[in-house]
Amino acid sequence: MAIRSPFPDVTIPDTALTPFVLERASELGDKPALIDGPSGRTLTYSQLEGAVRAFAGGLRARGFGKGDTLAILLPNVPEYAVAFHGTALAGGTVTTVNPVYNADEIRHQLEDAGAKFLLVYPQALENAAKAAEGTGVEEVFVLGDAEGATPVTELLGEPVDGQVAVEPNDTVALPYSSGTTGLPKGVMLSHRNLVANMEQAAAPFHLEQDDVIVAVLPFFHIYGMTVLMNLGLRTGMTIVTMPRFDLEGFLGAIQEHQVTRAYVVPPIALALAKHPLVDSFDLSSLDGVFSGAAPLGAELEVAVAERLGCRVSQGYGMTETSPVTHAVPHEEGAGRPGTIGPALPNTECRIVDSETGEDAAEGERGELWIRGPQVMQGYLNNEEATRATIDDEGWLHTGDVAVVDGDGYFAIVDRVKELIKYKGFQVAPAELEALCVEHPGVTDAAVIPVPDEEAGEIPKAFLVLKDDGTTPSDVQEFVAGKVSTYKQIRAVEVVEEIPKSASGKILRRVLRDREAAAT
């Protein structure tokens, strides 16, 4: 049985993304749209709109348009919004790249996404330029000046008058996600997907033009892209950007800019609840803290609220759902610690027994399925993975296990899918296992998540080693040299064999149960 949102449906306008996000930019004029946290450098709404039009004009002059893709490899800076929406206004697609990716990871995304241009910041230029060699990237642009790339200022051209013609279902954003399993895949999000999700999220978030948010969650990630950057600009708020997280800078930004809403992930919530540095700052401007990207325990949610004296709530979503599907409303008496709230408007859910494929009995656990206008178009170049995630009736199978109460509030209680959530970032066990067995001293390997108070989960590897002197630390160092910091193996256990099914599939559930029993 489908469980519908308790909110009334909202009308989804048939419009391209950027005209929707910047609809009121001229009216807002000199109001700060984006402030660079470390430097205080500010882009007003009118300056942002002008820069977006000039960026789009420069792209058009270089023959870039509908069907072309620009890759952005930047930390959170005001220019991120210029590049993102300039590309969208020119009719193109943006693929957002994690700035901490190594050259191999960047190359995979550039090739898979078919990127024509790449925008990078100076500190990552050498790595990114190396990654772009031999791909379809025709030109590399750099924010600022650095040898080996075209300064982005040279890209800016004659401003376009308006949106290059696109269809609502054309892909505008192409973030990468591991989905419910496997290696990172391009998630095709359309103009309509992102416009719909902003309209849907407006109901529970209750954001106002006078709100100020601090954007420490990365814009390359769908949470930062939709909820902080795009919804923030659509609402007319001021967004304070932070290129990286450090607690003192985060707290200082809240105090200095009188931030009213803080969007966080569980590791930041943990710091807000427990770190002594919090007491050194005036955080009284905060009206709400919202946590996402991974489940937040009820006790921790309450602890943050009590310490900060403001509402704390959480929600749920996936890259594949643009991302928000559930959120606890930001209103008096709506809190329900430990839950992700009800479904957003225009969203249907099912709780399905993974064994039978039938709806779970009332109050019972089951896999959360979602259907709504925010559900992706599919995975780029991967019909098999798309069919495995979205069924013939349009239900997206999240891979997360949920329960729902009589009031329609959901809670995530387990995971069917195999992803590890390290500080909110996705780590695919299959990717790490493949790298482990590349080491000449490893016969077999399996990787599972293990709980960690600070990170949420960390990757732990179970290794079958050859009798050649190879040590667990040898394998950890080998893998660390091939992946980003957040993907590194944090714990290792040497075993005689890896449990597998008759078909040869790794039985990670057996290892997880064994790990749980040992703690």
NUMAR-237805 format. One record per residue: x, y, z of N, C-alpha, C, O in turn. Coordinates in steps of 0.2 Angstrom, whole numbers, plus 2048, in hexadecimal, padded with zeros to 3 digits. Layout:
<atoms>
XYZXYZXYZXYZ;...
</atoms>
This chain:
<atoms>
8047FA800800800800804806800809807804;80380B7FC8078117FB8058168017FF816803;80A81880480981D80A80A824807810826805;80582880780682F80480883480980783380F;80B83980680D83F80B80784280E80284280B;80884481480284881880284F8157FD852816;80785181280685880F802858808802853805;7FF85D8077FB85E80080085E7FB8068617FC;7FE85B7F580385C7EF8048637ED8008677EF;80A8647EB80C86B7E880C86A7E180D8657DE;80B8707DD80C8717D68138717D48178757D7;81586D7CF81C86D7CD81C8717C781986F7C1;81F8777C681F87B7C08238787BB8298757BC;8218797B58258767AF82A87C7AD8298807A9;83087C7B08358817AF83C87E7B083D8797B3;8408817AC84787F7AD84A8817B48478857B7;84F87E7B685287F7BD8548867BF8518897C4;8588897BB85B88F7BD8568957BD8578997C1;8528967B884D89B7B884989A7BF84689F7C1;8488947C18448937C78488957CD8458987D1;84E8937CD8528957D385389C7D485389F7D9;85589F7CE8568A67CE8518AB7CC8518B17CA;84B8A87CD8458AC7CB8448B37CE8428B87CB;8478B47D58468BA7D884D8BE7D984D8C27DD;8528BC7D58588BF7D68588C67D485B8CA7D8;8558C87CF8558D07CE8518D47D38538D97D5;84C8D17D68488D47DB84C8D47E284C8D97E5;8508CF7E38548CF7E985A8D47E885D8D67ED;85D8D57E28628DA7E18688D97E586C8D57E4;8698DE7E986F8DF7ED8708DA7F38758DB7F7;86B8D67F486B8D27FA8708CD7F98718CA7F4;8758CB7FE87A8C67FD8778BF7FC8728BD800;8798BC7F78768B57F587B8B07F88798AC7FB;8828B17F78878AD7F988D8B17FC88F8B57F9;88F8AE8028948B180589A8AC8068988A7809;8A08AD8048A58A98058A78A980C8AA8AF80F;8A68A48108A78A48178AE8A78198AF8AB81E;8B38A48178BA8A58198BC8AD8178BF8B081B;8BA8AF8128BC8B680F8B78BB8108B98C1810;8B18B98108AB8BE8118A98C180A8A58C5809;8AD8BF8048AB8C17FE8A48BF7FC8A18BA7FE;8A08C47F98998C37F98978C47F18998C87EE;8928C07EF88E8C07E98878C27EB8848BE7EE;8858C87E887E8CA7E98798C67E487C8C37E0;8738C67E586E8C37E186F8C57D986F8C27D5;8708CC7D98708CF7D28778CD7CF8778CC7C9;87C8CD7D38838CB7D18838C37CF8868C27C9;8808BF7D287F8B87D187C8B77CA87E8B37C6;8768BA7C98728BA7C38768BC7BD8768B97B8;87A8C17BE87E8C47B88848BF7B78858BE7B1;8878BC7BC88C8B87BB88A8B17B888D8AE7B4;8848AF7BA8818A97B78808AA7AF8818A57AB;87D8AF7AE87C8B17A78828B17A28828AF79D;8878B47A588E8B57A28918AE7A18948AD79C;8918AA7A68948A37A68908A07A089389C79C;88A8A07A088689C79B88889F79488889B78F;8898A679488A8A978D8918A678B8928A5785;8968A678F89D8A378E89D89C78B8A089A787;89889878F89889178C89589178589788D781;89089578488C89477E891897778891894773;89689B77A89A89E7758A08987738A389976E;8A18947788A588E7778A28887748A5883773;89C88977289888376F89587E773893879772;89488077A89287C77F88A87D77F888883780;88687878087F87978087C87278287F86E786;87587178087186C78287586578087786577A;87586078587985A78388085A786883855786;88386078788A86078A88A860791885862795;89085E79489185E79B89786279E89C86179B;8968657A389B8697A689C8667AD8988657B1;8A38647AF8A48617B58A78677BA8AB86B7B8;8A48677C08A686C7C58AA8687CA8A78647CE;8B086A7CC8B48677D18B686D7D58BC8707D4;8B286F7DA8B38757DE8B18747E58AD8707E6;8B48777EA8B18777F18AB87C7F18AA87F7EC;8A887D7F68A38817F78A58887F78A888B7FC;8A488C7F18A68937F18A08967ED89C8927E9;89F89D7ED89A8A07E989A89E7E289489E7DF;89F89D7DF8A089C7D889D8957D689B8947D0;89C8917DB89988A7D989288B7D68908887D1;88E8907D98878917D78878947D08838937CC;88C8997CF88D89C7C888E8977C388B8977BE;8938927C489488D7BF88F8887BE88D8867B8;88C8867C48868817C38808847BF87E8817BA;87E88A7C187888D7BD87A8907B78768907B2;8808927B68828947AF88288E7AA88088F7A4;8848897AC8848837A887C8817A787B87F7A1;8788817AC87187F7AB86E8847A686A8827A2;86F88A7A786C8907A386E88F79C86A890797;87488C79A87688B79487488579187588378B;86F88179586C87B79287087579386E86F791;87687579787A87079887986C79F87486D7A2;87D8677A087D8637A68838647AA8888657A8;8828647B18878657B588985E7B988485B7BB;88F85C7B88918567BD8958587C289A85C7C1;8938577C889785A7CE89C8557D189A84F7D2;8A28577D18A78527D38AA8547DA8AB8597DC;8AB84E7DE8AD84F7E58B58527E58B984F7E2;8B68587E88BD85A7E78C28567EA8C88577E9;8C18517EF8C684D7F28C78477EE8CB8437F0;8C48467E88C58407E48CC8407E18CF8467E0;8CF83A7E08D683A7DD8D583A7D68CF83A7D3;8DA8397D28DA83A7CB8D68347C88D28367C3;8D782E7CA8D38297C78CB82A7C88C88287C3;8C982C7CE8C282D7CF8BF8337CB8BA8327C8;8C38387CA8C183E7C68C183B7BF8BC83D7BC;8C68387BC8C68357B68BF8317B48BC8327AF;8BE82C7B98B88287B88B282D7B78AE82B7B2;8B18327BB8AB8367BA8AB83A7B48A683A7B1;8B183D7B28B18417AC8AF83D7A68AC83F7A2;8B28377A68B18327A08AA8307A08A683079B;8A782E7A58A082B7A689B8307A489682F7A1;89C8367A789883C7A689883F79F89484379D;89E83E79B89F8417958A084879589E84C791;8A484A79B8A585279C8A98557968AE852794;8A685B7948AA85F78F8AE8647928B486578F;8AC8677978B086C79B8B186A7A28AD8667A5;8B686C7A58B886B7AC8B98717B08BE8757AD;8B68737B58B88797B98BB8767C08B88727C3;8C18797C28C48767C78C787C7CB8C88827C9;8C987B7D28CC8807D68D487F7D58D68797D4;8D88847D78DF8837D58E287E7D98E787A7D6;8E087C7DF8E48777E38E38707E08E786C7E2;8DE86F7DC8DC8697DA8DE8687D28DC8637CF;8E186E7CF8E286E7C88E68687C68E58657C1;8EC8677C98F18627C68ED85B7C68EE8587C1;8EA85A7CC8E78537CC8E18537C78E084D7C3;8DD8587C68D78587C18DA8587BA8D78547B6;8DF85C7B98E185C7B28E48557B08E38537AA;8E78527B48EA84B7B38E48467B28E48427AD;8DF8477B58D98437B58D68447AE8D383F7AB;8D684A7AC8D284C7A68D684A79F8D384979A;8DC8487A08E084679A8DD8407978DC83B79A;8DC8407908D983A78D8D283978D8CF83478B;8CE83E7918C783D7918C484278C8C8845788;8BE84378C8BB8487878BB84F7898B8853786;8BE85078F8BE8577918C285C78C8C885A78B;8BF86178A8C28657848C686B7878CB86E785;8C486D78D8C78737908C68737988C187179A;8CC87579C8CB8757A38CC87C7A58D08807A3;8C787E7A98C78857AC8C88857B38C78807B7;8CC88A7B58CE88A7BC8CB8917C08CB8967BD;8C98907C68C68967CA8CC89A7CC8D08977D1;8CE89F7C98D48A37CB8D98A27C58D78A17C0;8DF8A27C78E58A27C28E989C7C48EB89B7CA;8EA8977C08EF8927C18F188F7BA8ED88F7B5;8F888E7B98FA88C7B38F78857B18F78807B5;8F68847AB8F387E7A88EC87E7A78E98797A5;8E88847A88E18847A78DF88B7A68E28907A7;8D988C7A38D68927A18D38957A78CE8927AA;8D589B7A98D189F7AE8CA89F7AD8C88A17A7;8C689E7B28BE89E7B08BC8A57AE8B78A57AB;8C08AA7B08BD8B17AE8BE8B17A78BA8B57A4;8C28AE7A38C28AE79C8BC8AA7998BB8AB793;8B98A679D8B38A379A8AD8A779A8A98A7795;8AC8AC79E8A68B079F8A68B47988AA8B7796;8A08B479689E8B778F8988BC78F8968BE794;8968BD7898908C178988A8BE78C8888B878A;8878C17918818BE79587C8BC79087A8BF78C;8798B67918738B378E86D8B779086D8B9796;8688B778C8628BB78E85E8B679385A8B9797;85E8B079285A8AB79685C8A47958618A3792;8588A079785989979785989679085489778C;85E89278E85E88F78885988978985888678E;85588878385088478385187D78685687A783;84E87A78B84F87378D84887178F84387478F;84786A78F84186779184286579984786479C;83C86579C83C8647A484085E7A684385D7AB;83F8597A18438527A384A8517A084D84C7A1;84D85779E85485779C8588567A285685A7A7;85D8537A28628527A78668597A886985B7A4;86685C7AE8698627B086F8617B58748647B5;86E85C7B987385A7BE8758537BE87184E7BD;87B8517BF87E84A7BE8838497C48898487C3;8808497CA8848477D088583F7CF88283C7CC;88B83D7D388C8367D388B8327DA88C8357DF;88882D7D98868297DF8878217DE88781F7D9;88881E7E48898177E38828137E388280D7E2;87D8177E48768147E487580F7EA8788117EF;87280A7E98718057EE8778007EE8777FC7F3;87B8007E98817FC7E98867FE7E48848027DF;88C7FB7E48907FC7DE8948027DE8948067E3;8978037D889B8097D789780F7D589180F7D4;89A8157D689781B7D589481C7CE89781A7C9;88E81E7CD88A81F7C78878267C68858297CB;8878287C088482F7BF87C82F7C087982B7BD;87A8337C48738337C68708397C287183F7C3;86B8377BD86983C7B88638407BC85D83D7BC;8648467BD85E84A7C085C8507BC8608537B9;8568507BA8538557B585285B7B985285C7BF;8508607B484E8677B78488667BB8478687C0;8438617B983D8607BC83E85D7C383B85F7C8;8438587C38458557CA84785A7CF84485A7D5;84B85E7CD84E8637D28498697D484886B7DA;84586B7CF8408707D083B86D7D58388707DA;8398677D38348637D78368637DF8328647E3;83C8617E083E85F7E683F8667EA83D8667F0;84086B7E78408727EB8398747ED8388767F3;8348737E882D8747EA82B8707F08278727F4;82D8697EF82B8647F482E8667FB82A866800;8348687FB83886980283586F80583687080B;83287480183087A80482B87980A82B87D80E;82787480982287380E824871815822875819;82986C81682B86B81D83087081F831871825;83487381B83A87781D83887E81F83C880824;83388081D83188781F83688C81F837890824;83A88D81983F89181983D898817837899813;84089D81983E8A48188448A881484A8A6815;8428AD8118478B280E84C8B48128528B5811;84A8B681984F8B881D8548B38218588B5825;8538AD81F8578A882285E8A881F85F8AA819;8638A782386A8A682186C89F82386B89D828;86F89C81E87289581F87989581E87C89981A;87D89082188488F82088488981C88288381E;88888981688888481188F88081289488280F;88F87C81789687881889587181589A86E813;88F86F81388E86881088F86A80888D86F806;8938668058968677FF8908687F988C8647F9;89186C7F588D86D7EF88D8687EA8888677E6;8938647EA89385F7E588E8597E788C8557E3;88C8597EE8888547F08818567F088085C7F1;87C8527EE8758547ED8728577F386E85C7F1;8748567F98718597FF8738617FE86F8657FF;8798627FD87C8697FD87986C7F78778727F7;8798697F187786C7EB86F86E7EB86E8747E9;86B86A7ED86486B7ED86286F7F385F8757F2;86386D7F98608707FF86487780186087B803;86A87780086E87D80286F8827FC86C8887FD;8728807F78738857F186C8867EE86A88C7EE;8698827EB8638837E785D8867EA85A88B7E9;85B8827F08558847F385788B7F785288F7F8;85D88B7FA85F8927FD85E8987F885B89D7FA;8618977F286089C7ED85989E7EB8578A37EA;8558987EA84E8997E884A89D7EE8468A17EC;84C89B7F484889F7F984A8A67FA8478AA7FD;8508A87F88538AE7F98578AF7FF8588B5801;8598AA80285E8AA8088658AC8068678AD800;8688AE80B8708AF80B8738A880D8728A5812;8788A680887B8A08098838A180B8868A4807;88589F81188C8A081289089A81188E894814;89489A80C89889480A89E89280D8A289780F;89F88C80F8A688A8128A988580D8A688080C;8AF88680B8B28818078B487A80A8B5875806;8B587A8108B68748148B387581B8B287A81D;8B286F81E8AF86F8258B587082A8B986B82A;8B587582E8B88748358B487783A8B187D839;8B38748408AE8768458AF87E8478AA881847;8B58808488B588784A8B388C8458AF891846;8B588A83E8B288F8398AB88E8388A8893837;8A88888398A188783889D88B83E89888F83C;89F88B84489C88E84989D89684989989A84A;8A38988468A489F8458A08A284089E8A8841;89F89E83B89A8A08358938A18388908A6836;89189D83C88A89D83F88A8A48438858A7843;88F8A584788F8AB84C88F8B184888B8B6849;8948B28438958B883F8908BA83B88E8C083A;88D8B58378878B68328808B583587C8B6831;8808B483B8798B383E8758AE83B86F8AF839;8788A883A8758A283686F8A083A86F89F840;86989F83686389D83986289583885E89283C;86589283386488B83186A88883086E88A82C;86C88383387287F83287087882F86C874833;87287682987186F82787886B82887D86D825;87786682B87D86282D87C85A82B877858829;88185782D88184F82C88384D834885851838;88184783588284483C88984683F889847845;88F84583C89584783F89584E842898850847;89285383E89285A84088D85A84688E85E84B;88785784688385784B886854852885857857;88A84F85188E84D85789285285A893853860;89685685689A85B85889686185C898863861;89086285988C86785C889865863888869867;88985F86388685C86A88C85B86F88A85C875;89285A86D89785887289D85C8728A185C877;89F86086D8A586386D8A58698718A186D871;8AA86A8758AB87087A8AB8778768A987C879;8AE8778708AE87D86C8A888086B8A888786A;8A287D86B89C87F86A89A88586F89788A86D;89C88487589B88987A89E89087989C89487D;8A38908758A78968748A389B86F8A68A086E;89E89986C89B89D86789389E86889089A86C;8918A486688A8A68678868A38618878A585B;88289E86287E89A85D87789C85D87389885B;8758A186186E8A286386A8A485D8648A485D;86D8A685786A8A88518668A284E8628A284A;86989C84F86689584C85F89484E85D894854;85B89384985489184A85388A84984E88784B;85788784585788084485D87D84186188083E;85E87684386387284086086C83D85C869840;86286B83785F86583386486083186986382E;86485A83286985583186685082C86084E82B;86B84E82786984A82286F846820874846823;86F84281A87483E81787583781B878833817;87383782187483082586F83182B86E83782D;86D82B82E86982C83486C82F83A87282E83B;86883383D86A836843866833849860833849;86A83184E86782E854862832858864838858;85D83085B85883485E85C83886485B83D865;86083486886483786E86883D86B86884286F;86C83C86687084186386C84786186E84D862;86684685E86284B85B86084F861860856861;85E84C86785B85086D861854870860859872;86785187086D85487386E85A87087085F873;86E85A86987086086586B86686786C86C868;86486486785F86986886086C86F85F872870;86186887486286A87B86886F87B86787487F;86D86D87887387187987287887587587D878;86F87886F86F87E86B86988286C86888886B;86487F86F85D88287185988486A85688986A;85A87F86585688185F85387A85D85587585F;84F87A85884C87485585187085185587384E;85186A85285586584F85186084B84D85D84F;85285F84584E85A84285285683C85885883B;84F85183985384E83484E84C82E84884C82F;85184A82984D84882385184281F856840822;84F84181A85183B81685183C80E84D84080C;85683A80B85683A80485C836801860833804;85C8367FA8618337F78638387F185F83C7EE;8698377EE86B83A7E88668397E386483D7DF;8638327E285F8307DD8588337DE8538337DA;8578377E485083A7E58518427E684D8457E9;8568447E385784C7E28588507E88598567E6;85984F7EE8598497F28538477F68528427F8;84F84D7F884B84C7FE8458487FD84184A7F8;84384380183D840801839840807833840807;83C84180D83984281483C847818842849817;83984B81C83B850820837851826831851825;83985282C83585483283485B83183985F830;82E85D83182C86583082F86983583086783B;83186F83383487483782F87883A82E87E838;82B87583F82687984382587684A82787184B;82287A84E82187885581D872856818871853;82086D85A81C86785B81D86285681A85C857;82186385082185E84B82785984C827854849;82B85B85183185785283085085482B84E858;83484B85283384485483A84185383C83E84E;83E842859845840858846839856843834858;84B83885184D83284F84983084884A82B845;84483484684183384084383783B84683D83C;84183683584283A82F83C83E82D83C841827;83783D83083184182F82C83D82A82E838828;82784182882383E82282683F81B82A84381B;82283C81782483D81082384480D81E847810;82784780982584E80681F84E80281C848800;81C8538008178547FB8188507F581E8507F3;81384D7F281484A7EB8188447EC81A8417E6;8198417F281D83B7F28198357F58168367FA;81A8307F28178297F581C8257F78228257F5;81B8217FC82081C7FF81C815800816815801;82181080081F80A80282480780782A808806;82280380C8267FF8108267F780E8207F480F;82B7F580B82A7EE80882F7E980B8347EA80C;82C7E380C82F7DD80F8347DB8098327D9804;83B7DB80B8407DA8068407D28048427D17FE;83D7CE80883D7C78068377C58028387C17FD;8317C880382B7C67FF82A7CB7F98267CA7F5;82C7D17FA82A7D77F58247DA7F68217DE7F2;8207D87FC81A7DA7FD81A7E080381F7E0806;8157E48038157E98088167E680F8127E1811;81A7E981381B7E681A8157E881E8117EC81D;8147E482380E7E582880F7EB82B8147EE82C;8097EE82E8097F583180E7F483780D7F083B;8127F98378177FA83D81D7F583C8227F6840;81E7F18378237ED8358297F18318277F582D;82F7EE8328347F182D8347EE8268317E9825;8367F28228377F081B83B7F581783D7FB819;83D7F38118407F880D83C7FE80A8367FD809;83F80480B83B80A80983B80B80184180B7FE;83580B7FE83580D7F78328137F682D8157FB;8348177F183181E7F082F81F7E983381D7E5;82A8237E88288257E282682D7E282282F7E6;8288317DD8278387DD82A83B7D882F8387D4;8298427D782C8457D18338477D28378497CE;8368467D883D8477DA8418417D88488417D8;83E83B7D68428357D48468367CE8438387C9;84C8347CE8518357C884E8327C284982E7C1;8518357BC8508327B585382B7B58518277B1;85882A7B885C8237B88638247B986682A7B9;86781F7B886E81F7B98718207B186F81D7AD;8768257B18798267AA87C81F7A888081C7AB;87B81E7A187F81879E87E8117A288280D7A2;8798117A687880B7AA8718097AB86E80A7B0;86E8067A68678047A68667FE7AB8607FE7AE;86B7FA7AC86A7F47B08697F77B88657F47BB;86D7FB7BA86D7FE7C08678027C18648027C7;8648067BC85E8097BD8588057BE8548067C2;8587FF7BA8527FA7BB8537F77C284D7F57C4;8597F67C48597F37CB8577F87D18567F67D6;8577FE7CF8558037D484E8067D484B8077D9;84C8077CD8458097CC8418047C98438027C3;83B8027CB8387FC7C88337FF7C38338057C2;82F7FA7C082B7FC7BA8258017BC8228047B8;8238017C381E8067C582180C7C881D8107CA;82780D7C782A8147C982C8147D082E81A7D2;82C80F7D482E80F7DB83680E7DB8398097D8;8398137DE8408127E084280E7E683F8107EB;8468097E58478057EB84D8087EF8538077EC;84D80B7F485280E7F885880A7FA85D80D7FB;8568047FC85B80080085C8018078607FE80A;85780680A85780781185180481484C804811;85280281A84C7FF81E84980482284D807826;84380482283F809826839807829837801828;83680A82E83080983182C81083182F815830;82580F83182181583181C81583781980F838;81B81A83A81681A84080F81C83D80E81E837;80A81C84280381E84080282583D7FD82783A;80782A83F80783083D80A83283680B837834;80D82C83381182D82D81882F82E81B831829;81B82F83482283183582682A834825825836;82B82B82F82F82582E83682583283882B834;83982083384081F83684481A832841815830;84A81C83184F81782D852813833855815837;85180C83285380883885980383685C80083A;85A80282F85F7FE82D8607FF82585D804822;8647FB8228667FC81B8667F581886A7F181A;8637F58128637EF80E8697F080A86D7EB808;86A7F68078707F78038767F78068777F780C;87C7F68028827F58058877FB80688C7FA808;88480180588880780588B80880D887806811;89080B80D89380D81489281581489481880F;89081781988F81F81A89482181E893821824;89A82481C89F82782089E82E82089F83181B;89D83182589B83882689783B82189784081E;89283781F88D83981A88F83781388A83880E;89583581289783480B89682C80989782880E;89582B80389382480189A82080089E8237FC;89B81A8038A181680189E80F7FF89A80C803;8A080D7F989D8077F68A28017F88A88017F6;89F7FC7FC8A47F77FE8A77F37F88AD7F17F8;8A37F27F28A67EF7EC8AC7F27EA8B17EF7E7;8AC7F97EA8B27FD7E78B87FB7EC8BD7FA7E9;8B77FB7F28BD7FA7F78BF7F37F68C57F17F6;8BA7EE7F58BC7E77F58C07E67EE8C57E27EF;8BE7E97E98C27E87E38C97EB7E38CE7E87E1;8CA7F07E78D17F37E88D57EF7ED8DB7EE7EB;8D27EC7F28D57E87F68D87E27F38DE7E07F4;8D47DE7EE8D77D87EB8DC7DA7E68DF7D57E3;8DD7E07E48E27E27DF8E97E27E38EE7E17DF;8E97E27E98EF7E17ED8F27DA7EC8EE7D57ED;8F87D97EA8FA7D27E98FA7CE7EF8FA7C77EE;8FA7D07F58FA7CC7FB8F37CA7FD8F27C7803;8EE7CC7FA8E77CB7FC8E37C67F78E37C77F1;8E17C17FA8DD7BC7F78D67BD7F68D37BC7F1;8D37C07FB8CC7C27FB8CA7C78008CE7C8804;8C57CB7FF8C37D08038BC7D28038B87D07FE;8B97D48098B37D780A8B37DD80E8B77DD813;8AE7E280D8AE7E88118A77E98138A27E880F;8A77EB8198A07ED81C8A17F38208A67F5822;89B7F682289B7FC82689B7FA82E8987F582F;89F7FD83289E7FC83989D80383C89F80883A;89980384289780984589D80D8478A280A84A;89C8148478A181884A89E81E84C89A821848;89F82185289C82685589D82D851898830850;8A382E84F8A483484B8A283484489F839842;8A482E8418A382E83989C82B83889A82C832;89982883C89282483B89481D83989281983D;89881C83489A8158328A181682F8A381B82C;8A58118308AC81182D8AC80A8298A980582B;8B080A8238B18048208B67FF8238BC801825;8B47F98248B87F48278B97EE8228B47EC81F;8BF7EC8218C17E781C8C27E181F8C67E0824;8C07DB81D8C17D481F8C67D28198C47D1813;8CC7D081B8D17CE8168D37C78178D47C481C;8D47C38118D77BD8118DE7BE80E8DE7C0808;8E37BD8128EA7BF80F8EE7B980D8ED7B4810;8F27BA8088F77B58078FC7B580C8FE7B9810;9007AF80C9057AE81190C7B080E9107AD80D;90C7B780D9127BA80A9147C080E9187C480B;9127C18149147C68189107CD8189117D281B;90A7CC8139067D28139027D38199007CF81C;9027DA81B8FF7DC8228F87E08208F87E381B;8F47E08258EE7E48248F07EC8228EC7EF81E;8F57EE8258F77F58248F97F681D8F87FB81A;8FC7F181A8FF7F18138F97F280F8F97F680A;8F37EF8108ED7EF80C8EA7F680D8E87F9808;8EA7F88138E77FF8148EA8048108E780980D;8F18048118F580980D8F48098068F480E802;8F48038038F38017FC8EC8047FA8EC8087F5;8E78037FD8E08067FB8E080D7FC8DD8117F8;8E38108028E38178038E681B7FD8E48217FC;8EB8187FA8EE81B7F48EA81C7EE8EC81F7E9;8E48187EE8E08187E88D981B7E98D581C7E4;8D781D7EF8D18207F08D18277F48D68287F7;8CB82A7F48CB8307F88CB82E8008CA829802;8CC8348048CD83280B8C782F80E8C882B812;8C183180C8BB82F8108BA82780E8B6824811;8BD8258098BC81E8078C181980A8C1813809;8C681C80D8CB8178108C98128158C4813819;8CC80C8158CA80781A8CD8098218D380A821;8C88098258CA80B82C8CB8068318CE807836;8C97FF82F8CA7FA8348CB7F482F8C87F382A;8CF7EF8328D07E982E8D07E38338D27E3838;8CD7DD8308CE7D78348D07D182F8CD7D1829;8D57CE8318D77C882C8D37C282E8D27C0834;8D07BF8298CC7B98298CF7B38258D37B5820;8CC7AD8268CF7A88228CB7A781B8CD7A5816;8C47A981B8C07A98158BB7AF8168B97B181B;8B87B18108B37B68108AC7B280F8AC7AE80A;8A77B38138A17AF81289D7B180B89D7B780A;89B7AC8078987AE8018927A98008927A3803;88E7AB7FC8887A77FA88A7A27F58907A27F2;88579E7F38877987EE88979B7E788C7987E3;8867A17E68887A57DF88E7A97E08907AC7DB;8917A97E68977AC7E68977B47E989C7B77E9;8917B67EB8907BD7ED8927BD7F48917B97F8;8967C27F68987C37FD8927C480188E7C8800;8927C180788D7C180C88F7C68118917C4817;88E7CD80F8907D281488C7D281A88E7D4820;8857D081A8817CF81F8847CB8258837CC82B;8877C582388A7C18288907C482B8907C3831;8947C88288997CC82B8977D182F8997D2835;8917D482D88E7DA83288C7D783888C7DA83D;8887D18378857CE83D88B7CB84288B7CC848;8907C983F8967C78438997CD84789B7CC84D;89A7D284389D7D88468987DB84C89B7DD851;8927DB84B88D7DD85088E7D985688D7DC85C;88E7D285588E7CE85B8957CF85F8957CD865;89A7D185C8A17D285F8A17D88638A67D9867;89C7DD86289D7E38658987E486B8987E986F;
</atoms>
